[in-house]
């Protein structure tokens, strides 16, 4: 799955996302781990790219969401 970050940060990154038993992807990711095992800080919301591809877009910092 691709994470689309704001332009002020790094380029988009790829992570592995496990689907549920019903084949559905989570609607939010918090601090996901990339394919090299590194944590990518932040909260990510499921979205659809211009070409219909499923992606996750940066939704902010999880620390701000819980404050």
TAUR-V466542 format. One record per residue. N is the residue number from 1. PSI is psi in radians with two decimals (999 if undefined). Layout:
n-><N;N>
psi-><PSI;PSI>
//
This chain:
n-><1;2;3;4;5;6;7;8;9;10;11;12;13;14;15;16;17;18;19;20;21;22;23;24;25;26;27;28;29;30;31;32;33;34;35;36;37;38;39;40;41;42;43;44;45;46;47;48;49;50;51;52;53;54;55;56;57;58;59;60;61;62;63;64;65;66;67>
psi-><2.59;2.35;2.13;2.02;2.76;2.68;-0.46;-0.26;-2.84;3.04;3.00;2.59;2.77;2.41;2.80;2.31;2.20;2.33;2.72;3.05;-0.49;0.02;0.16;2.50;2.66;2.59;-0.40;2.55;2.38;2.14;1.02;2.88;2.26;3.14;-0.24;0.10;0.19;2.42;2.34;1.79;2.44;3.05;2.41;2.35;2.45;2.46;3.11;2.30;2.99;-0.55;0.15;0.02;2.40;2.30;3.03;2.34;2.54;2.23;-0.02;-2.98;2.31;-0.48;-0.65;-0.57;-0.48;-0.11;999>
//
